[in-house]
C-alpha cells in the first residue's frame, strides 16, 4: 500500500470513527429517554411490542486494587503483559 493509499485509508477510518461517535451519541440519547420512561413507570421490565426492555439493579464483585496496593500485595500478584495499540492521529 502506498503512502497516498495509507493516507486515504486513515482519512476514511477517521471519518467512520466520527460517524460511529455520532451514532453512539444518538443511541445514548434514545437509551436515556427509555430509562426516563421506565423510571417514570417505576418498572424494571416493560414489554414493548416484540421487545422486552429491562432496567434493573444487579450486584457485581470487584477487586479493591487500592487496598491490595496498600497491603503490599499488588506487586506480588500483578502480571505485566504486552499489547498492541492502533491509533490514527
Buried (B, 14 or more C-beta within 10 A) or exposed (E): EEEEEEEEEEEEEEEEEEEEEEEEEEEEEEEEEBEEBBEEEEBEEBEEEEEEBEBEEEEEEEEEEEEBEEEEEEEEEEEEEEEEEEEEE
